[in-house]
Amino acid sequence: MILKCGRNEIELNDKDVILFNGVCFILMTRKIGHSFSSYSPTVSKTRMKQLLKSGELILTKEYLDYTTSNGQEMWKRYYKINEQ
């Protein structure tokens, strides 16, 4: 599956992991750039909603990261390609 992240097109495999940290979706297993200026690409929220709705990505792990002072729970979610 080819996923567009900004200007880059990345071909995902079964080892790639996408993290949702409560704010954005980050492709944790890939890096863009060189040396100290490298970063993990982000995936748009609308594209992630499409992939989850079509069943191409599945939720593999979810846990409570922390609770804010006003009682809001912050969850971390990990997604992978559906191998079926």
N, CA, C and O atoms as CSV, one atom per row, in Angstrom:
chain,resi,resn,atom,element,x,y,z
A,1,MET,N,N,0.849,-1.165,0.000
A,1,MET,CA,C,0.000,0.000,0.000
A,1,MET,C,C,0.898,1.232,0.000
A,1,MET,O,O,1.855,1.308,0.770
A,2,ILE,N,N,0.594,2.179,-0.848
A,2,ILE,CA,C,1.356,3.427,-0.923
A,2,ILE,C,C,0.583,4.504,-0.168
A,2,ILE,O,O,-0.611,4.703,-0.393
A,3,LEU,N,N,1.278,5.190,0.723
A,3,LEU,CA,C,0.678,6.220,1.566
A,3,LEU,C,C,1.403,7.533,1.316
A,3,LEU,O,O,2.633,7.581,1.332
A,4,LYS,N,N,0.651,8.590,1.087
A,4,LYS,CA,C,1.248,9.895,0.856
A,4,LYS,C,C,1.321,10.655,2.180
A,4,LYS,O,O,0.311,10.836,2.860
A,5,CYS,N,N,2.512,11.089,2.530
A,5,CYS,CA,C,2.765,11.860,3.748
A,5,CYS,C,C,3.424,13.168,3.335
A,5,CYS,O,O,4.636,13.218,3.126
A,6,GLY,N,N,2.640,14.212,3.220
A,6,GLY,CA,C,3.177,15.485,2.753
A,6,GLY,C,C,3.569,15.378,1.301
A,6,GLY,O,O,2.733,15.048,0.460
A,7,ARG,N,N,4.828,15.649,0.984
A,7,ARG,CA,C,5.329,15.540,-0.389
A,7,ARG,C,C,5.858,14.150,-0.713
A,7,ARG,O,O,6.162,13.857,-1.870
A,8,ASN,N,N,5.969,13.307,0.281
A,8,ASN,CA,C,6.585,11.994,0.099
A,8,ASN,C,C,5.530,10.910,-0.053
A,8,ASN,O,O,4.465,10.970,0.560
A,9,GLU,N,N,5.841,9.917,-0.881
A,9,GLU,CA,C,5.010,8.738,-1.014
A,9,GLU,C,C,5.784,7.563,-0.435
A,9,GLU,O,O,6.902,7.276,-0.862
A,10,ILE,N,N,5.188,6.888,0.532
A,10,ILE,CA,C,5.856,5.813,1.248
A,10,ILE,C,C,5.069,4.529,1.036
A,10,ILE,O,O,3.849,4.496,1.195
A,11,GLU,N,N,5.791,3.473,0.675
A,11,GLU,CA,C,5.141,2.176,0.518
A,11,GLU,C,C,5.179,1.452,1.865
A,11,GLU,O,O,6.252,1.148,2.386
A,12,LEU,N,N,4.000,1.182,2.417
A,12,LEU,CA,C,3.906,0.539,3.718
A,12,LEU,C,C,4.017,-0.971,3.573
A,12,LEU,O,O,3.555,-1.546,2.588
A,13,ASN,N,N,4.634,-1.610,4.566
A,13,ASN,CA,C,4.674,-3.060,4.629
A,13,ASN,C,C,4.100,-3.509,5.966
A,13,ASN,O,O,3.627,-2.683,6.747
A,14,ASP,N,N,4.139,-4.803,6.233
A,14,ASP,CA,C,3.515,-5.327,7.453
A,14,ASP,C,C,4.279,-4.975,8.729
A,14,ASP,O,O,3.754,-5.181,9.824
A,15,LYS,N,N,5.495,-4.453,8.624
A,15,LYS,CA,C,6.277,-4.084,9.805
A,15,LYS,C,C,6.100,-2.628,10.216
A,15,LYS,O,O,6.551,-2.239,11.293
A,16,ASP,N,N,5.458,-1.819,9.388
A,16,ASP,CA,C,5.276,-0.397,9.700
A,16,ASP,C,C,4.207,-0.198,10.764
A,16,ASP,O,O,3.185,-0.886,10.781
A,17,VAL,N,N,4.468,0.768,11.659
A,17,VAL,CA,C,3.560,1.069,12.761
A,17,VAL,C,C,3.198,2.549,12.708
A,17,VAL,O,O,4.069,3.406,12.554
A,18,ILE,N,N,1.896,2.842,12.839
A,18,ILE,CA,C,1.414,4.219,12.894
A,18,ILE,C,C,0.905,4.477,14.307
A,18,ILE,O,O,0.086,3.719,14.827
A,19,LEU,N,N,1.391,5.539,14.920
A,19,LEU,CA,C,1.039,5.899,16.294
A,19,LEU,C,C,0.095,7.085,16.282
A,19,LEU,O,O,0.344,8.070,15.586
A,20,PHE,N,N,-1.005,7.000,17.057
A,20,PHE,CA,C,-1.859,8.159,17.299
A,20,PHE,C,C,-1.630,8.574,18.735
A,20,PHE,O,O,-1.945,7.820,19.655
A,21,ASN,N,N,-1.085,9.765,18.942
A,21,ASN,CA,C,-0.730,10.230,20.283
A,21,ASN,C,C,-1.776,11.163,20.884
A,21,ASN,O,O,-1.503,11.814,21.893
A,22,GLY,N,N,-2.942,11.244,20.302
A,22,GLY,CA,C,-3.989,12.125,20.792
A,22,GLY,C,C,-4.106,13.391,19.973
A,22,GLY,O,O,-5.114,14.092,20.063
A,23,VAL,N,N,-3.103,13.697,19.178
A,23,VAL,CA,C,-3.089,14.905,18.364
A,23,VAL,C,C,-2.926,14.579,16.881
A,23,VAL,O,O,-3.682,15.079,16.048
A,24,CYS,N,N,-1.944,13.742,16.549
A,24,CYS,CA,C,-1.666,13.440,15.137
A,24,CYS,C,C,-1.250,11.985,14.967
A,24,CYS,O,O,-0.915,11.299,15.933
A,25,PHE,N,N,-1.280,11.534,13.726
A,25,PHE,CA,C,-0.873,10.184,13.366
A,25,PHE,C,C,0.551,10.234,12.840
A,25,PHE,O,O,0.835,10.976,11.900
A,26,ILE,N,N,1.459,9.450,13.436
A,26,ILE,CA,C,2.871,9.473,13.104
A,26,ILE,C,C,3.298,8.086,12.637
A,26,ILE,O,O,3.009,7.086,13.294
A,27,LEU,N,N,3.982,8.031,11.508
A,27,LEU,CA,C,4.537,6.779,10.997
A,27,LEU,C,C,5.875,6.556,11.700
A,27,LEU,O,O,6.895,7.110,11.292
A,28,MET,N,N,5.865,5.746,12.751
A,28,MET,CA,C,7.012,5.620,13.655
A,28,MET,C,C,8.194,4.868,13.057
A,28,MET,O,O,9.333,5.116,13.454
A,29,THR,N,N,7.964,3.972,12.131
A,29,THR,CA,C,9.031,3.108,11.642
A,29,THR,C,C,9.801,3.689,10.463
A,29,THR,O,O,10.729,3.049,9.967
A,30,ARG,N,N,9.447,4.864,10.010
A,30,ARG,CA,C,10.143,5.492,8.872
A,30,ARG,C,C,10.692,6.850,9.284
A,30,ARG,O,O,10.151,7.510,10.171
A,31,LYS,N,N,11.749,7.247,8.642
A,31,LYS,CA,C,12.359,8.561,8.846
A,31,LYS,C,C,12.542,9.243,7.506
A,31,LYS,O,O,12.830,8.591,6.503
A,32,ILE,N,N,12.376,10.558,7.491
A,32,ILE,CA,C,12.598,11.383,6.303
A,32,ILE,C,C,13.681,12.384,6.662
A,32,ILE,O,O,13.670,12.956,7.752
A,33,GLY,N,N,14.608,12.595,5.753
A,33,GLY,CA,C,15.699,13.535,5.988
A,33,GLY,C,C,16.981,12.809,6.310
A,33,GLY,O,O,17.061,11.587,6.184
A,34,HIS,N,N,17.988,13.559,6.726
A,34,HIS,CA,C,19.308,13.013,6.998
A,34,HIS,C,C,19.781,13.436,8.377
A,34,HIS,O,O,19.539,14.565,8.804
A,35,SER,N,N,20.437,12.557,9.054
A,35,SER,CA,C,21.149,12.806,10.289
A,35,SER,C,C,20.295,13.547,11.322
A,35,SER,O,O,19.267,13.026,11.755
A,36,PHE,N,N,20.702,14.739,11.716
A,36,PHE,CA,C,19.999,15.467,12.768
A,36,PHE,C,C,18.715,16.132,12.291
A,36,PHE,O,O,17.892,16.535,13.112
A,37,SER,N,N,18.531,16.254,11.000
A,37,SER,CA,C,17.317,16.895,10.490
A,37,SER,C,C,16.276,15.863,10.048
A,37,SER,O,O,15.373,16.200,9.283
A,38,SER,N,N,16.381,14.623,10.509
A,38,SER,CA,C,15.400,13.601,10.138
A,38,SER,C,C,14.187,13.661,11.079
A,38,SER,O,O,14.295,14.095,12.226
A,39,TYR,N,N,13.052,13.224,10.576
A,39,TYR,CA,C,11.821,13.228,11.357
A,39,TYR,C,C,10.918,12.101,10.874
A,39,TYR,O,O,11.078,11.590,9.766
A,40,SER,N,N,9.972,11.725,11.717
A,40,SER,CA,C,8.976,10.727,11.341
A,40,SER,C,C,7.832,11.437,10.629
A,40,SER,O,O,7.339,12.449,11.128
A,41,PRO,N,N,7.399,10.936,9.482
A,41,PRO,CA,C,6.334,11.615,8.735
A,41,PRO,C,C,4.981,11.475,9.430
A,41,PRO,O,O,4.726,10.493,10.127
A,42,THR,N,N,4.121,12.470,9.230
A,42,THR,CA,C,2.771,12.426,9.774
A,42,THR,C,C,1.781,12.110,8.660
A,42,THR,O,O,1.990,12.467,7.501
A,43,VAL,N,N,0.708,11.439,9.033
A,43,VAL,CA,C,-0.345,11.051,8.102
A,43,VAL,C,C,-1.555,11.931,8.392
A,43,VAL,O,O,-1.865,12.189,9.555
A,44,SER,N,N,-2.240,12.394,7.355
A,44,SER,CA,C,-3.385,13.272,7.569
A,44,SER,C,C,-4.537,12.517,8.235
A,44,SER,O,O,-4.700,11.313,8.037
A,45,LYS,N,N,-5.323,13.230,9.016
A,45,LYS,CA,C,-6.434,12.623,9.744
A,45,LYS,C,C,-7.506,12.101,8.800
A,45,LYS,O,O,-8.100,11.054,9.057
A,46,THR,N,N,-7.760,12.816,7.710
A,46,THR,CA,C,-8.793,12.365,6.769
A,46,THR,C,C,-8.365,11.077,6.069
A,46,THR,O,O,-9.193,10.193,5.847
A,47,ARG,N,N,-7.077,10.959,5.718
A,47,ARG,CA,C,-6.583,9.734,5.080
A,47,ARG,C,C,-6.644,8.569,6.059
A,47,ARG,O,O,-6.983,7.454,5.662
A,48,MET,N,N,-6.323,8.802,7.328
A,48,MET,CA,C,-6.397,7.742,8.330
A,48,MET,C,C,-7.836,7.284,8.531
A,48,MET,O,O,-8.090,6.087,8.666
A,49,LYS,N,N,-8.778,8.219,8.553
A,49,LYS,CA,C,-10.186,7.836,8.695
A,49,LYS,C,C,-10.629,6.959,7.525
A,49,LYS,O,O,-11.370,5.995,7.715
A,50,GLN,N,N,-10.175,7.293,6.315
A,50,GLN,CA,C,-10.512,6.485,5.139
A,50,GLN,C,C,-9.929,5.078,5.256
A,50,GLN,O,O,-10.616,4.097,4.972
A,51,LEU,N,N,-8.674,4.974,5.669
A,51,LEU,CA,C,-8.016,3.680,5.776
A,51,LEU,C,C,-8.635,2.808,6.869
A,51,LEU,O,O,-8.758,1.595,6.704
A,52,LEU,N,N,-9.022,3.425,7.979
A,52,LEU,CA,C,-9.642,2.671,9.053
A,52,LEU,C,C,-11.052,2.215,8.669
A,52,LEU,O,O,-11.454,1.094,8.982
A,53,LYS,N,N,-11.791,3.079,7.999
A,53,LYS,CA,C,-13.149,2.741,7.585
A,53,LYS,C,C,-13.155,1.628,6.542
A,53,LYS,O,O,-14.035,0.767,6.568
A,54,SER,N,N,-12.188,1.631,5.625
A,54,SER,CA,C,-12.122,0.600,4.593
A,54,SER,C,C,-11.537,-0.709,5.119
A,54,SER,O,O,-11.639,-1.735,4.446
A,55,GLY,N,N,-10.934,-0.696,6.295
A,55,GLY,CA,C,-10.375,-1.903,6.890
A,55,GLY,C,C,-8.952,-2.202,6.473
A,55,GLY,O,O,-8.457,-3.296,6.744
A,56,GLU,N,N,-8.279,-1.270,5.824
A,56,GLU,CA,C,-6.893,-1.490,5.410
A,56,GLU,C,C,-5.926,-1.404,6.591
A,56,GLU,O,O,-4.865,-2.028,6.569
A,57,LEU,N,N,-6.280,-0.643,7.610
A,57,LEU,CA,C,-5.481,-0.557,8.832
A,57,LEU,C,C,-6.314,-1.073,9.999
A,57,LEU,O,O,-7.535,-0.918,10.020
A,58,ILE,N,N,-5.636,-1.690,10.973
A,58,ILE,CA,C,-6.324,-2.184,12.157
A,58,ILE,C,C,-5.606,-1.699,13.411
A,58,ILE,O,O,-4.403,-1.439,13.387
A,59,LEU,N,N,-6.345,-1.581,14.496
A,59,LEU,CA,C,-5.800,-1.190,15.789
A,59,LEU,C,C,-5.128,-2.404,16.409
A,59,LEU,O,O,-5.756,-3.452,16.556
A,60,THR,N,N,-3.856,-2.276,16.774
A,60,THR,CA,C,-3.133,-3.410,17.350
A,60,THR,C,C,-2.911,-3.260,18.845
A,60,THR,O,O,-2.885,-4.258,19.565
A,61,LYS,N,N,-2.751,-2.033,19.325
A,61,LYS,CA,C,-2.469,-1.830,20.743
A,61,LYS,C,C,-3.031,-0.488,21.165
A,61,LYS,O,O,-2.991,0.479,20.404
A,62,GLU,N,N,-3.554,-0.431,22.378
A,62,GLU,CA,C,-4.105,0.812,22.917
A,62,GLU,C,C,-3.864,0.815,24.420
A,62,GLU,O,O,-4.138,-0.175,25.097
A,63,TYR,N,N,-3.352,1.927,24.944
A,63,TYR,CA,C,-3.178,2.024,26.386
A,63,TYR,C,C,-3.296,3.473,26.841
A,63,TYR,O,O,-3.081,4.408,26.070
A,64,LEU,N,N,-3.644,3.631,28.120
A,64,LEU,CA,C,-3.778,4.959,28.727
A,64,LEU,C,C,-2.395,5.500,29.019
A,64,LEU,O,O,-1.645,4.910,29.797
A,65,ASP,N,N,-2.050,6.626,28.399
A,65,ASP,CA,C,-0.733,7.226,28.575
A,65,ASP,C,C,-0.683,8.030,29.869
A,65,ASP,O,O,0.191,7.810,30.708
A,66,TYR,N,N,-1.617,8.959,30.030
A,66,TYR,CA,C,-1.685,9.738,31.260
A,66,TYR,C,C,-3.040,10.431,31.338
A,66,TYR,O,O,-3.789,10.456,30.362
A,67,THR,N,N,-3.347,10.987,32.495
A,67,THR,CA,C,-4.565,11.751,32.721
A,67,THR,C,C,-4.174,13.179,33.048
A,67,THR,O,O,-3.317,13.412,33.900
A,68,THR,N,N,-4.804,14.145,32.370
A,68,THR,CA,C,-4.478,15.557,32.596
A,68,THR,C,C,-5.044,16.030,33.921
A,68,THR,O,O,-5.790,15.304,34.578
A,69,SER,N,N,-4.692,17.242,34.316
A,69,SER,CA,C,-5.133,17.782,35.600
A,69,SER,C,C,-6.642,18.002,35.659
A,69,SER,O,O,-7.222,18.003,36.745
A,70,ASN,N,N,-7.289,18.190,34.495
A,70,ASN,CA,C,-8.741,18.378,34.510
A,70,ASN,C,C,-9.496,17.063,34.293
A,70,ASN,O,O,-10.712,17.080,34.102
A,71,GLY,N,N,-8.793,15.923,34.318
A,71,GLY,CA,C,-9.428,14.614,34.259
A,71,GLY,C,C,-9.564,14.014,32.868
A,71,GLY,O,O,-10.169,12.953,32.722
A,72,GLN,N,N,-9.020,14.659,31.844
A,72,GLN,CA,C,-9.105,14.127,30.486
A,72,GLN,C,C,-8.066,13.026,30.305
A,72,GLN,O,O,-6.897,13.206,30.644
A,73,GLU,N,N,-8.500,11.880,29.767
A,73,GLU,CA,C,-7.595,10.754,29.566
A,73,GLU,C,C,-6.933,10.849,28.199
A,73,GLU,O,O,-7.613,11.090,27.201
A,74,MET,N,N,-5.627,10.664,28.138
A,74,MET,CA,C,-4.870,10.692,26.893
A,74,MET,C,C,-4.430,9.270,26.563
A,74,MET,O,O,-3.650,8.664,27.298
A,75,TRP,N,N,-4.939,8.745,25.451
A,75,TRP,CA,C,-4.659,7.374,25.035
A,75,TRP,C,C,-3.644,7.366,23.904
A,75,TRP,O,O,-3.604,8.295,23.098
A,76,LYS,N,N,-2.831,6.333,23.839
A,76,LYS,CA,C,-1.943,6.097,22.704
A,76,LYS,C,C,-2.473,4.873,21.977
A,76,LYS,O,O,-2.810,3.864,22.596
A,77,ARG,N,N,-2.543,4.976,20.635
A,77,ARG,CA,C,-3.064,3.883,19.823
A,77,ARG,C,C,-2.064,3.563,18.717
A,77,ARG,O,O,-1.505,4.464,18.091
A,78,TYR,N,N,-1.848,2.278,18.487
A,78,TYR,CA,C,-0.931,1.807,17.454
A,78,TYR,C,C,-1.720,1.065,16.379
A,78,TYR,O,O,-2.577,0.238,16.689
A,79,TYR,N,N,-1.429,1.364,15.117
A,79,TYR,CA,C,-2.124,0.758,13.981
A,79,TYR,C,C,-1.120,0.069,13.067
A,79,TYR,O,O,0.029,0.493,12.947
A,80,LYS,N,N,-1.581,-1.009,12.420
A,80,LYS,CA,C,-0.778,-1.729,11.425
A,80,LYS,C,C,-1.647,-2.053,10.226
A,80,LYS,O,O,-2.869,-1.907,10.270
A,81,ILE,N,N,-1.004,-2.495,9.151
A,81,ILE,CA,C,-1.742,-2.909,7.945
A,81,ILE,C,C,-2.483,-4.206,8.233
A,81,ILE,O,O,-1.941,-5.119,8.855
A,82,ASN,N,N,-3.724,-4.274,7.775
A,82,ASN,CA,C,-4.504,-5.498,7.897
A,82,ASN,C,C,-3.950,-6.525,6.922
A,82,ASN,O,O,-3.924,-6.275,5.717
A,83,GLU,N,N,-3.509,-7.669,7.413
A,83,GLU,CA,C,-2.821,-8.659,6.582
A,83,GLU,C,C,-3.769,-9.580,5.824
A,83,GLU,O,O,-3.305,-10.457,5.096
A,84,GLN,N,N,-5.062,-9.412,5.969
A,84,GLN,CA,C,-6.020,-10.308,5.302
A,84,GLN,C,C,-6.170,-9.986,3.858
A,84,GLN,O,O,-6.936,-10.645,3.155
